[in-house]
Amino acid sequence: MTAITKQGTREKIAAAALELFAARGYERTSVHEICERAGVSNGSFFHHFGSKEGLALEVYLEERRSYWEATVSALERHTDDPVEGLVAAVRAALAYQEAHPDRHNFMIECASANWMRTHAQAVTELNVEFSARFMAWAQPHIDAGGLPALAPEVIAALVYGPSQWLTRSWHTGLSETPPTAWADALADLVRKALAVPSADGRSG
């Protein structure tokens, strides 16, 4: 078997798993169903991933990377106005969640699952990668007084927290309003929360 064939098999398994995990959740998806969807044998599955948990971790990390890439790239495109950069990240988060609600729900499910605790290092490494990108973008603005000197975790909570709550409400049927319909309201919230006070004490 060539390296290209192995890579193709691994990708097929991961793609099938993402579809099933997103539709049914981790617990209700079996290895047999994943293999059947991917068109591979059980032996091939365990050769590439070792366990369902190992596969779920890889699928989770890839989905988390895809989501963060969409939002961090959006803010990185704003080099002049940092608050508008964070507003762009909020809009990107809402758009991504609305476009991929099941996938995003799976990511949230995994983040709070007991089995994920044994893989904290892998998650931490991904967090560090994107935190470094965020700080590389934010620090010059903080130094110049364009952003308040808040911990990255606080800013992340502001950017990702409300959008996530609104998406889950929509996805579970608690709200009929799609996430992106709240974009302007959340944008105003971010602008007010991150406005840097001027010399006279007013928000600039």
BAFI-3210 file (N, C-alpha, C; in Angstrom, 3 decimals, decimal comma, padded with zeros to 6 digits):
// residues 204
n [1|2|3|4|5|6|7|8|9|10|11|12|13|14|15|16|17|18|19|20|21|22|23|24|25|26|27|28|29|30|31|32|33|34|35|36|37|38|39|40|41|42|43|44|45|46|47|48|49|50|51|52|53|54|55|56|57|58|59|60|61|62|63|64|65|66|67|68|69|70|71|72|73|74|75|76|77|78|79|80|81|82|83|84|85|86|87|88|89|90|91|92|93|94|95|96|97|98|99|100|101|102|103|104|105|106|107|108|109|110|111|112|113|114|115|116|117|118|119|120|121|122|123|124|125|126|127|128|129|130|131|132|133|134|135|136|137|138|139|140|141|142|143|144|145|146|147|148|149|150|151|152|153|154|155|156|157|158|159|160|161|162|163|164|165|166|167|168|169|170|171|172|173|174|175|176|177|178|179|180|181|182|183|184|185|186|187|188|189|190|191|192|193|194|195|196|197|198|199|200|201|202|203|204]
n.u [000,853|000,589|001,944|000,250|-002,202|-002,628|-002,909|-005,216|-007,088|-007,088|-008,059|-010,613|-011,801|-011,779|-013,421|-015,854|-016,343|-016,634|-019,030|-020,839|-020,446|-021,201|-023,875|-024,990|-023,649|-020,886|-021,080|-023,222|-022,389|-020,941|-017,924|-018,236|-020,225|-018,842|-016,800|-018,326|-019,509|-017,216|-016,224|-014,244|-012,266|-012,525|-009,995|-008,384|-009,317|-008,483|-005,785|-005,102|-006,109|-006,344|-008,303|-011,762|-011,915|-009,415|-009,723|-011,900|-010,704|-008,834|-010,569|-012,004|-009,957|-009,259|-011,635|-011,861|-009,581|-010,269|-012,448|-011,326|-009,393|-010,959|-012,033|-009,835|-008,331|-010,062|-009,915|-007,215|-007,038|-007,634|-005,753|-005,603|-007,788|-008,332|-010,582|-012,571|-011,480|-011,896|-014,664|-015,062|-014,164|-016,161|-018,350|-017,452|-017,378|-020,113|-021,074|-019,700|-020,639|-023,357|-023,291|-022,248|-023,695|-024,093|-021,535|-020,210|-021,592|-020,813|-018,120|-018,346|-019,551|-017,493|-015,549|-016,467|-016,540|-015,823|-013,797|-012,129|-010,446|-008,158|-006,646|-005,610|-003,178|-002,821|-004,909|-004,188|-001,833|-002,843|-004,387|-002,355|-001,035|-002,939|-003,453|-001,001|-000,950|-003,085|-002,145|000,100|-001,119|-002,695|-001,031|000,552|-001,530|-002,497|-000,254|-000,205|-002,431|-004,856|-006,368|-007,781|-005,810|-006,516|-006,795|-006,133|-008,005|-010,281|-011,008|-011,459|-013,670|-015,578|-015,705|-016,304|-018,124|-020,916|-021,789|-021,694|-023,619|-025,953|-026,047|-026,413|-028,922|-030,490|-029,959|-031,002|-033,652|-034,712|-034,730|-035,882|-034,414|-031,781|-028,211|-026,546|-028,211|-027,948|-025,641|-025,080|-025,942|-024,244|-021,854|-022,039|-022,003|-019,402|-017,901|-018,602|-017,755|-015,002|-014,084|-011,668|-011,037|-010,894|-008,673|-010,191|-011,729|-013,880|-015,289|-013,380]
n.v [-001,202|002,164|005,348|007,408|006,072|005,189|007,655|008,545|006,668|007,173|009,783|009,325|007,817|009,663|011,683|010,319|009,753|012,342|013,163|011,323|011,623|014,294|014,174|012,281|012,233|011,428|009,189|007,682|006,706|004,050|002,077|000,244|001,447|003,688|002,512|001,255|003,475|004,721|002,781|000,893|-001,653|-003,088|-003,674|-001,911|000,483|000,374|000,195|002,723|004,520|003,367|003,502|004,346|006,596|007,767|008,465|010,242|012,291|013,290|014,169|016,080|017,948|018,807|019,984|022,017|023,468|024,315|025,978|027,954|028,935|030,200|032,316|033,646|034,339|036,190|038,361|038,976|040,176|042,769|045,372|048,009|048,998|047,646|046,906|046,638|044,496|042,442|042,506|041,549|038,959|037,993|038,063|036,193|033,909|033,531|033,102|030,758|028,918|028,893|027,868|025,333|023,802|021,232|020,095|021,971|021,631|019,048|019,543|021,110|019,244|017,348|018,877|019,036|016,438|013,536|011,783|013,418|014,645|013,171|013,836|016,333|017,597|017,612|019,279|021,587|022,276|023,036|025,196|026,918|027,481|029,025|031,027|032,298|033,365|035,120|036,905|037,936|039,501|041,152|042,391|044,648|046,498|046,713|047,802|050,248|051,429|050,923|048,747|047,447|046,215|043,344|039,952|037,280|035,223|036,473|038,176|036,231|034,954|036,939|037,177|034,538|033,370|034,547|034,152|031,403|030,589|031,671|030,244|027,589|027,825|028,324|026,022|023,976|024,530|026,346|028,945|030,739|032,389|032,769|032,461|034,438|036,599|038,015|039,395|042,209|043,211|041,882|042,875|045,568|045,217|044,224|046,439|048,360|047,084|046,894|049,394|051,852|053,986|057,555|060,365|062,053|060,345|059,265|056,778|055,985]
n.w [000,000|-000,883|000,275|-000,425|-000,749|001,875|003,170|001,909|002,826|005,574|005,610|004,539|006,554|008,663|007,579|007,297|009,978|011,046|009,827|010,959|013,739|013,995|013,268|015,028|017,426|019,634|021,448|020,452|018,070|016,348|015,868|013,831|012,231|011,342|009,845|007,891|006,622|005,644|004,011|004,677|006,318|009,656|010,583|009,098|010,122|012,877|012,471|011,543|013,480|016,021|018,107|018,773|020,323|019,861|017,185|017,379|018,835|016,960|014,928|016,338|016,998|014,442|013,572|015,480|014,845|012,255|012,791|014,477|012,738|010,827|012,327|013,546|011,307|010,218|012,008|011,780|009,342|009,801|010,395|011,139|012,768|015,749|017,295|015,380|014,106|015,979|015,964|013,393|013,805|015,510|013,767|011,903|013,503|014,102|011,489|010,764|012,660|012,053|009,478|009,912|012,003|013,241|013,248|014,820|017,187|017,848|018,402|020,719|022,378|022,648|023,961|026,558|027,380|029,398|028,538|027,124|028,890|029,254|027,148|027,308|026,761|023,963|023,193|024,536|023,171|020,682|021,473|022,384|020,009|018,531|020,367|020,407|017,827|018,059|020,049|018,773|016,900|018,551|020,531|019,571|019,237|021,825|023,068|021,772|022,744|021,601|022,253|025,265|028,000|028,404|029,566|027,254|027,473|028,445|026,359|024,406|025,525|025,219|022,442|021,531|023,348|023,564|020,878|020,639|022,510|021,382|018,989|019,869|021,053|018,810|017,314|018,886|018,830|020,612|019,907|017,095|015,612|013,386|013,911|012,585|012,380|014,644|014,442|014,169|016,646|018,444|017,498|018,243|021,004|021,422|020,564|022,507|024,846|024,514|024,084|024,461|027,163|026,822|027,415|029,012|030,386|029,070|026,881|024,061]
ca.u [000,000|001,411|001,680|-000,910|-003,383|-002,810|-003,422|-006,585|-007,897|-007,194|-008,957|-011,970|-012,308|-012,021|-014,580|-017,044|-016,553|-017,158|-020,440|-021,632|-020,359|-021,977|-025,298|-025,507|-022,884|-019,806|-021,507|-024,186|-021,760|-020,089|-016,816|-018,786|-020,900|-017,817|-016,144|-019,293|-019,638|-015,954|-015,897|-012,982|-012,408|-012,190|-008,545|-007,850|-009,669|-007,622|-004,414|-004,893|-006,497|-006,165|-009,543|-012,763|-011,538|-008,306|-010,286|-012,706|-009,789|-008,293|-011,655|-012,268|-008,885|-009,328|-012,788|-011,512|-008,621|-011,006|-013,258|-010,453|-008,752|-011,929|-012,229|-008,570|-007,990|-010,918|-009,387|-005,879|-007,158|-007,824|-004,512|-005,709|-008,749|-008,382|-011,934|-013,271|-010,939|-012,625|-016,021|-014,991|-014,052|-017,496|-019,172|-016,958|-017,808|-021,544|-021,252|-019,208|-021,547|-024,615|-023,044|-021,896|-024,193|-023,873|-020,099|-019,862|-022,182|-019,920|-016,927|-018,704|-019,774|-016,190|-014,825|-016,932|-016,607|-014,853|-012,650|-011,243|-009,510|-006,901|-005,955|-005,481|-001,957|-003,048|-005,778|-003,388|-000,904|-003,600|-004,723|-001,154|-000,769|-003,826|-003,252|000,192|-001,351|-003,923|-001,334|000,958|-001,965|-003,257|-000,081|000,851|-002,683|-002,519|000,853|-000,546|-003,613|-006,069|-007,125|-007,486|-004,892|-007,266|-006,264|-006,697|-009,168|-011,434|-011,406|-012,009|-015,016|-016,446|-015,851|-016,876|-019,178|-022,289|-022,133|-021,914|-024,900|-027,011|-026,104|-027,002|-030,355|-031,085|-029,794|-031,870|-035,033|-035,158|-034,881|-036,050|-033,554|-030,470|-027,111|-026,019|-029,128|-027,519|-024,286|-024,960|-026,099|-023,008|-020,806|-022,160|-021,576|-017,939|-017,394|-018,783|-016,963|-013,567|-013,729|-010,623|-011,387|-010,027|-008,006|-011,175|-012,483|-014,936|-014,874|-013,027]
ca.v [000,000|003,360|006,395|008,172|005,270|005,247|008,973|008,595|005,859|007,907|010,916|008,806|007,438|010,895|012,364|009,547|009,943|013,690|013,165|010,554|012,274|015,525|013,843|011,424|012,345|010,456|007,978|006,903|006,281|002,874|001,861|-000,463|002,423|004,523|001,695|001,051|004,739|005,003|001,693|000,280|-002,752|-002,790|-003,729|-000,662|001,525|000,329|000,454|004,167|005,351|002,683|003,433|005,378|007,804|008,384|009,073|011,398|013,367|013,897|014,880|017,251|018,928|019,362|020,879|023,182|024,237|024,933|027,056|029,038|029,523|031,106|033,518|034,364|034,937|037,360|039,512|039,306|041,035|044,144|045,823|049,405|049,162|046,341|046,559|046,131|043,166|041,529|042,447|040,635|037,610|037,630|037,780|034,939|032,833|033,315|032,530|029,376|028,092|028,747|027,014|023,974|023,668|019,895|019,951|022,807|020,995|017,933|020,112|021,504|017,991|016,768|019,736|018,793|014,997|013,025|011,158|014,444|015,070|012,437|014,368|017,774|018,116|017,873|020,447|022,727|022,639|023,779|026,480|027,746|027,917|030,113|032,133|033,010|034,173|036,214|037,892|038,598|040,529|042,073|043,099|046,005|047,364|046,956|048,724|051,560|051,936|050,674|047,697|047,371|045,122|042,250|038,609|036,695|034,398|037,360|038,603|035,049|034,740|037,951|036,884|033,221|032,953|034,878|033,534|029,975|030,441|031,956|029,149|026,414|028,100|028,153|024,642|023,107|024,934|027,297|030,227|030,610|033,388|032,218|033,171|035,625|037,716|038,739|039,908|043,646|043,408|041,447|043,811|046,740|044,793|044,169|047,819|049,016|046,400|047,053|050,797|052,337|055,333|058,650|061,055|062,662|059,286|058,753|055,727|056,581]
ca.w [000,000|-000,984|001,265|-000,886|-000,443|003,323|003,493|001,451|003,738|006,838|005,394|004,356|007,877|009,419|006,990|007,674|011,413|011,289|009,437|011,921|015,046|013,937|013,161|016,099|018,654|019,812|022,145|019,668|016,817|016,551|014,936|012,671|011,374|010,711|008,815|006,808|005,896|004,962|003,087|005,085|007,268|011,052|010,704|008,571|011,090|014,054|012,028|011,389|014,619|017,295|018,881|018,430|021,052|019,139|015,979|017,782|019,206|015,743|014,257|017,179|016,837|013,086|013,526|016,294|014,054|011,153|013,365|014,915|011,563|010,215|013,133|013,719|010,007|010,035|012,755|011,284|008,156|010,273|011,022|011,565|013,852|016,424|017,729|014,197|013,874|016,858|015,431|012,248|014,351|015,989|012,583|011,332|014,400|013,859|010,149|010,764|013,456|011,326|008,315|010,352|013,381|013,802|013,491|015,958|018,362|018,183|019,013|022,076|023,104|022,965|024,892|027,921|027,632|030,365|027,886|026,586|029,923|029,108|025,965|027,540|026,168|022,535|023,108|024,983|022,107|019,666|022,088|022,407|018,628|018,134|021,309|019,951|016,669|018,530|020,752|017,785|016,299|019,542|021,385|019,081|019,482|023,272|023,345|021,211|023,417|020,817|022,925|026,696|028,332|028,997|029,323|026,028|027,802|028,594|025,010|023,735|026,062|024,614|021,013|021,248|024,265|023,148|019,591|020,887|023,198|020,422|018,023|020,519|021,218|017,481|016,880|019,686|018,647|021,628|019,225|015,647|014,973|013,033|014,580|011,909|012,544|015,842|014,203|014,457|018,089|019,099|017,089|019,119|022,337|021,416|020,477|023,800|025,868|024,288|023,836|025,382|027,656|026,404|028,520|029,907|031,052|028,226|025,970|022,790]
c.u [000,882|001,036|000,438|-002,195|-003,675|-003,416|-004,880|-007,517|-008,125|-008,167|-010,400|-012,591|-012,657|-013,259|-015,872|-017,366|-017,143|-018,635|-021,303|-021,612|-021,234|-023,471|-025,826|-024,796|-021,872|-020,322|-022,397|-023,643|-020,812|-018,959|-017,325|-019,451|-019,899|-017,145|-017,054|-019,428|-018,384|-015,581|-014,563|-013,260|-012,108|-010,685|-007,889|-008,122|-008,683|-006,148|-004,134|-005,145|-006,399|-007,431|-010,512|-012,417|-010,400|-008,770|-011,073|-011,822|-009,257|-009,354|-011,983|-011,222|-008,933|-010,497|-012,504|-010,542|-009,341|-011,809|-012,390|-009,740|-009,684|-012,031|-010,944|-008,127|-008,809|-010,372|-008,005|-005,921|-007,361|-006,573|-004,601|-006,600|-008,930|-009,777|-012,742|-012,733|-011,661|-014,090|-016,075|-014,895|-015,399|-018,388|-018,749|-017,394|-019,278|-021,783|-020,821|-020,187|-022,877|-024,450|-022,809|-022,401|-023,930|-022,403|-019,682|-020,407|-021,334|-018,667|-017,196|-018,920|-018,445|-015,462|-015,214|-016,992|-015,510|-013,611|-011,662|-010,181|-008,160|-006,079|-005,726|-004,259|-002,144|-003,909|-005,003|-002,448|-001,612|-003,983|-003,543|-000,859|-001,636|-003,751|-002,049|-000,141|-002,191|-003,074|-000,383|000,188|-002,348|-002,219|000,292|-000,292|-002,811|-001,449|000,534|-001,793|-004,912|-006,948|-006,803|-006,618|-005,629|-006,589|-006,895|-007,954|-010,434|-011,946|-012,021|-013,426|-016,011|-016,720|-016,638|-018,078|-020,587|-022,697|-022,448|-023,277|-026,056|-027,170|-026,758|-028,502|-031,104|-031,075|-030,721|-033,339|-035,571|-035,370|-035,017|-035,128|-032,190|-029,345|-026,673|-026,946|-028,758|-026,181|-024,140|-025,052|-024,828|-021,850|-020,841|-021,697|-020,057|-017,350|-017,489|-017,882|-015,475|-013,160|-012,741|-010,975|-010,394|-009,460|-009,001|-012,083|-013,623|-014,397|-014,567|-013,530]
c.v [001,243|004,365|007,190|007,426|005,300|006,580|009,093|007,820|006,588|009,076|010,463|008,438|008,682|011,623|011,651|009,744|011,310|013,757|012,484|011,178|013,528|015,234|013,140|011,590|011,220|009,134|007,097|006,450|005,126|002,819|001,184|000,511|003,311|003,756|001,498|002,314|005,040|003,942|001,043|-000,834|-002,285|-002,757|-002,456|000,485|001,541|000,518|001,953|004,959|004,672|002,512|004,506|006,694|008,540|009,072|010,329|012,575|014,063|014,707|016,163|018,335|019,581|020,329|022,152|024,088|024,986|026,133|028,237|029,712|030,543|032,406|034,324|035,009|036,196|038,563|039,936|040,195|042,503|044,581|047,243|049,581|047,825|045,939|046,024|044,758|042,129|041,424|041,495|039,189|037,114|037,250|036,445|033,747|032,501|032,635|031,070|028,471|027,872|027,810|025,561|023,701|022,306|019,671|020,767|022,205|019,807|018,446|020,507|020,271|017,384|017,573|019,471|017,315|014,540|012,464|012,189|014,864|014,366|012,934|015,870|018,362|018,477|019,112|021,703|023,204|023,431|025,149|027,439|028,302|029,116|031,290|032,976|033,883|035,368|037,298|038,622|039,714|041,596|042,926|044,485|046,991|047,687|047,986|050,143|052,163|051,722|049,579|047,743|046,151|044,027|040,923|038,047|035,882|035,250|037,808|037,430|034,768|035,709|037,626|035,601|032,851|033,274|034,206|032,055|029,748|030,652|030,821|027,920|026,617|027,886|026,686|023,690|023,491|025,880|028,687|029,978|031,554|032,792|033,070|034,459|036,829|038,565|039,448|041,375|043,924|043,008|042,369|045,053|046,422|044,778|045,573|048,528|048,394|046,690|048,483|051,256|053,737|056,385|059,343|061,665|061,639|058,711|057,675|056,341|055,777]
c.w [000,000|000,085|000,894|-000,553|001,047|003,728|003,082|002,355|005,047|006,700|005,222|005,700|008,687|008,895|007,358|009,149|011,713|010,940|010,488|013,304|015,078|013,946|014,408|017,433|018,784|020,379|021,276|018,314|017,092|015,525|013,673|011,702|010,648|009,574|007,613|005,965|005,081|003,929|003,388|006,077|008,688|011,250|010,216|009,538|012,247|013,703|011,996|012,661|015,985|018,106|018,385|019,111|020,355|017,875|016,336|018,161|017,960|015,002|015,020|016,963|015,461|012,968|014,322|015,530|012,927|011,639|013,772|013,747|010,914|010,996|013,300|012,417|009,761|010,784|012,257|010,052|008,525|011,032|011,572|012,798|014,559|016,873|016,557|013,792|014,716|016,461|014,242|012,712|014,874|014,811|011,947|012,178|014,179|012,512|010,112|011,495|012,743|010,126|008,706|011,764|014,003|014,130|014,701|017,251|018,812|018,873|020,462|022,950|023,547|024,035|026,333|028,280|028,599|029,684|027,355|027,608|029,804|027,920|026,084|026,849|024,698|022,345|023,490|023,891|021,010|020,202|022,057|021,020|018,251|019,103|020,896|018,746|017,102|019,183|019,810|017,087|017,327|020,263|020,864|019,331|020,971|023,633|022,881|021,849|022,667|021,383|024,409|026,974|029,099|028,703|028,050|026,294|027,917|027,220|024,246|024,218|025,439|023,149|020,784|022,117|023,808|021,836|019,775|021,542|022,227|019,411|018,632|020,723|019,909|017,071|017,621|019,609|019,701|021,038|017,734|014,887|014,647|013,612|013,907|012,017|013,760|015,638|014,579|015,956|018,832|018,731|017,973|020,535|022,441|021,386|021,822|024,869|025,742|023,964|024,893|025,841|027,155|027,636|029,504|030,581|030,253|027,308|024,617|021,622]
res [m|t|a|i|t|k|q|g|t|r|e|k|i|a|a|a|a|l|e|l|f|a|a|r|g|y|e|r|t|s|v|h|e|i|c|e|r|a|g|v|s|n|g|s|f|f|h|h|f|g|s|k|e|g|l|a|l|e|v|y|l|e|e|r|r|s|y|w|e|a|t|v|s|a|l|e|r|h|t|d|d|p|v|e|g|l|v|a|a|v|r|a|a|l|a|y|q|e|a|h|p|d|r|h|n|f|m|i|e|c|a|s|a|n|w|m|r|t|h|a|q|a|v|t|e|l|n|v|e|f|s|a|r|f|m|a|w|a|q|p|h|i|d|a|g|g|l|p|a|l|a|p|e|v|i|a|a|l|v|y|g|p|s|q|w|l|t|r|s|w|h|t|g|l|s|e|t|p|p|t|a|w|a|d|a|l|a|d|l|v|r|k|a|l|a|v|p|s|a|d|g|r|s|g]
***
